[in-house]
Amino acid sequence: MAIVINNIAAQEVVTEKKVTYRDLHFDLQENALPETRSMFSKITQTDLRIDTDEAAILNSIRNIFTTTPGEKILNPTFGINLTQWLFEPVSEMVSREIGEAIVTGIERYEPRVVVNNVTVVSDFEKNQYHIKLALLIPQLNISNNYQAVLGPGFDFITENE
């Protein structure tokens, strides 16, 4: 005995947006508690957020910039530790050192990125350095400029608008 089935409706397949790179968001955020405080209320948000593609690569670069060599046990040469120049007197020579360290660090530890240009400008008045990065991410076909400020309250990478 055979069963013949006609008019089978095709199920709609829901697919997620294809992501090339993923990483945990660099800063943890507070967990949102439910509105009602009942025993069976469900928490729907978590404190872990995932960054994808360009944001994941920027997290990696931020990690390279802020990690001190020797800090990662299994990779003791990883990192450039830009904070080592925070308390040095601001000068053009230090600007060149910072620029060279950035290029070397990104080329060595972030193979997904091509460095087109790095400019480090000394701001003697505010005792800080303004870092401008021109990066190409070939796999994602993204070419963008980013900025960082190295000074008191180390502020990192924002997209240049």
Secondary structure by P-SEA (a helix, b strand, c coil): cbbbbccccccbbbbcccccccccccbbbbbbbccccccccccccccbbbbcaaaaaaaaaaaaaccccccccccccccccccccccccccaaaaaaaaaaaaaaaacccccccccbbbbbbcccccbbbbbbbcccccccccbbbbbbcccccccccccc
